[in-house]
Amino acid sequence: YVLTLKKPNTITERQTQKLRIKYSPTSASVLVDNKFVKGTNGIAETTLTVGQHSYIVACDGYESEEGTVKLKASAPSTIQITLLKEFIVDNGISENNNQHIEDINETTDNDRVAKLLEKLNDDMVYIEAVEFTMGATKEQKGEANSDEKPAHPVVLNCFYLCKYEVTQELWEAVMGDNPSHFKGKNLPVENVSWDDCLKFIMKLNELTGKKYRLPTEAEWEYAARGGSNSMHYKYSGGNSLEYVSWYFHNSMDKTHTVGMMKPNELGLYDMSGNVWEWCQDWYGSYDKKTAYYPTGPIKAYNKVFRGGGYDNGDTYCRCSYRNGTAPQNKFKNLGLRLAHSI
C-alpha cells in the first residue's frame, strides 16, 4: 500500500476569496471598500481578503444601497441587490417604485422649494479660520506648477461652506431650468458659466433673504485642505484619490451623485473630483508675503475654478491645483459650491 498525504492549503491560499455582486439596474455603479468594481450584465466580481468588507451600489434615479459582507475562506460569496427608484413627488402625488402610498398630503411646488432651501441651510458647514499656507506645500510632492508658487501665508475670516456641490434639483428649483449635460436631480449641476452662477445666487438670495456667494479661491483651498483639522493630505480628504474622488480612473466618464465618496476632515464632499467648482476671484499670481483676506486681482481675463473633475487625472485634483477660464465659458465638468459669510 502507498499512503499519499494531501498537503493542506496554505494560509496564503485561504486568505482571499471571491465576492460576486448581482445588481439591478445593470447601469448601476458598484464600489467595494470605496473602490470601483467594473461589472458586466449586472454582475461585478472581485477577489478580496477573507473578512468583512463594505459595498455601495448606486444609480442615478434610484436609492443607493450600502452594507457589509463577511467573506469566509470556505466558499465564495454572492449577494443580490435590487435598487428601488427614488421617492418622487410630482404634482402632489407621491410614488415609490415598489409601494403604493395612500392618504398622502398634497405637496406644492412652493413646499418643495422651501424644503430644498431648508436643507441647504442645514448643509452649510462652519469653517473656523486660522492662518494657513496656500500653494505649493510639501505634500504636493513636487507636482506643483509655477502658478501655485510661492507657497505663502494666508489669513482668513471664518465662513460657511456647503458640504455638497450644488445639485441639479436645487438649481432647477431656483432657476426653473437644468442646463446640465448629465441629468439627475442629485448629480452636481454643470455646464454653467461663472455669470450663470451669479444669476443663480442672486435669485437664491432673493428667495432666502440670505447672502450666499461663491467662495474665494483662498477659502476654497483652505476648506479643501481640511481647515483647522487638516491632516495635510495631497487631495481633499486623503492621499489616495480612489477613496475621496470621482476622477478619470473610476468615474466611467460621467458625474456621480454628490456625497458618495469619503468626506474630508471638515465633512465636505467631492472637493476633489466629480466637477470643478467656480470661485469668486479673478485668476492672478501669488506673492510670498502674507495675504490678508485675499480676493484676487481687481480685474483680469479669467475666473478661477478648482478641484478637478470626473474626467481628470490625479494631478488636477490636488488641493493646490489652479485653473481658470473666461466667466462666460461653461463646460460639462464645471459646477459650483456655495459659501456664506459669518
BAMI-146514 format. One record per residue (C-alpha): x, y, z; residue in three letters. Coordinates in steps of 0.1 Angstrom, whole numbers, plus 5000, padded with zeros to 4 digits. Layout:
BEGIN
XYZala;...
***
This chain:
BEGIN
500050005000tyr;501150354992val;499850625016leu;499550964999thr;499151265021leu;497351565007lys;499151885016lys;496752125032pro;496052465017asn;498552725029thr;497453025049ile;498153245019thr;495753044998glu;493053075024arg;493453455028gln;491553554997thr;488153474984gln;485853584955lys;482953824960leu;480253844934arg;477554114934ile;474554074912lys;472754414908tyr;469854574891ser;469554804872pro;472654694852thr;473755064847ser;474455094885ala;477955164898ser;479554924924val;482055024949leu;483754774973val;485854925001asp;485355254983asn;487055114951lys;485155094918phe;484554744906val;483754704870lys;480654504862gly;479254324831thr;475554254825asn;474654334861gly;477454124877ile;480554254894ala;483254024907glu;486354094928thr;488853894949thr;489354014984leu;491053915016thr;488853695039val;486953915064gly;484454205064gln;484154445035his;481854735027ser;479954784995tyr;477855054978ile;475655004948val;474255334933ala;472555454902cys;471155794892asp;467355794898gly;467555514923tyr;468055494960glu;471655364967ser;472155064988glu;475155005011glu;476154745036gly;478854505047thr;479654145038val;481853895056lys;483953675033leu;484753325045lys;487653115033ala;485352815027ser;483452944997ala;482953254975pro;480053484984ser;477253614962thr;474853894971ile;471854024951gln;471054394951ile;467854544935thr;467754924938leu;464455094944leu;463555404924lys;463955734943glu;460955874961phe;459456124937ile;456956404943val;455056514912asp;452056744912asn;451156644948gly;451256274940ile;453956064957ser;455055734943glu;457655464951asn;458655204926asn;457654914949asn;455055064971gln;451655224966his;451155514991ile;447755615000glu;446555905022asp;449256145011ile;449356515018asn;449456734987glu;452856894982thr;453157214962thr;456057344943asp;456557614969asn;456757344996asp;459357154977arg;461457464972val;461157565008ala;462357215019lys;465357234995leu;466357575009leu;465957455044glu;468257155036lys;470757395020leu;470957595052asn;471457275072asp;474257165049asp;476357475055met;479557385074val;481157645098tyr;484757695088ile;486957825117glu;489658035101ala;493258025111val;496458125092glu;497457865067phe;500057815040thr;498557835005met;500057694973gly;502957464967ala;503357295001thr;505456985006lys;502656735004glu;502156824967gln;505256614962lys;506856834936gly;503856824912glu;503057194918ala;503057424888asn;504657764887ser;501257934893asp;501057754927glu;504257924938lys;505458074961pro;503757894990ala;502658185012his;500858255045pro;497158355042val;494858495069val;491058445065leu;487858535083asn;485558255095cys;482958155069phe;480457885060tyr;480857645030leu;478257385018cys;479257025023lys;477956944988tyr;478357084953glu;475157254941val;472856984928thr;470656994897gln;467556974919glu;468457294937leu;469557484906trp;466257394888glu;464157494919ala;465757834918val;466257894881met;463457684865gly;465857514841asp;468557254841asn;471557324817pro;473557004828ser;474956764803his;474456464827phe;470956464841lys;469956364876gly;468456564905lys;471256464929asn;474056504904leu;476056824906pro;474857094882val;477357164855glu;477657334821asn;477157664839val;479257974835ser;480558204862trp;478058454850asp;475258194853asp;476358124888cys;475958484899leu;472458494884lys;471658174904phe;473058324936ile;471158654932met;467858464928lys;468758224957leu;469358524980asn;466058684970glu;464258364980leu;466158315012thr;466958665024gly;470558535030lys;473858625014lys;475158314997tyr;478158364974arg;480958174957leu;483958104979pro;487158304973thr;490058094960glu;491858114993ala;488658005012glu;488257714988trp;491757584992glu;491757625030tyr;488557425032ala;489757165007ala;492857115029arg;490657045059gly;490857385075gly;491957385112ser;491557005112asn;493956955083ser;495956635081met;498056785053his;496756545026tyr;497656584989lys;494056564979tyr;490956684997ser;490356415023gly;493256175017gly;496456084998asn;494655824977ser;492055964952leu;490155634948glu;488555684983tyr;487756054981val;487156144944ser;485356064912trp;488056114887tyr;489355964854phe;490055614867his;486755544885asn;484055774872ser;483155584840met;483455924823asp;480456084840lys;479456274871thr;478056104902his;475656174930thr;477156424954val;478356294988gly;479055934979met;482855944985met;484655995017lys;484456345031pro;487456555041asn;488456655077glu;485656915078leu;482956695064gly;483056845029leu;482456605000tyr;483756604964asp;486256894967met;488556674947ser;486856544915gly;483256504903asn;483056864889val;485357164891trp;484057444912glu;483957814903trp;485558064928cys;484858434932gln;488258554922asp;489858674891trp;492858454883tyr;496158614893gly;499758534906ser;500858474941tyr;503158684963asp;505458544991lys;504158805015lys;501258725039thr;497958765022ala;495158905045tyr;491658815034tyr;492658784997pro;490058814970thr;492258804939gly;493159074914pro;490759364908ile;490459274872lys;491859004849ala;490858784820tyr;489858464837asn;487958354867lys;489358084890val;487957734892phe;489257454915arg;489157084924gly;489356874893gly;486556684875gly;485356334867tyr;487356324835asp;490656454850asn;493756264862gly;495456284897asp;497456604894thr;494356814886tyr;492656704918cys;495356824941arg;494357084968cys;496657344954ser;496057294917tyr;494657614900arg;492757664868asn;490857954852gly;488758054822thr;486658344809ala;483558404831pro;481158334802gln;482557994794asn;480857674805lys;481857304805phe;480256974814lys;482756914841asn;482357264858leu;479857354886gly;479857534919leu;479657514957arg;478157784979leu;479757985006ala;478258235032his;479958495053ser;479558495091ile;
***
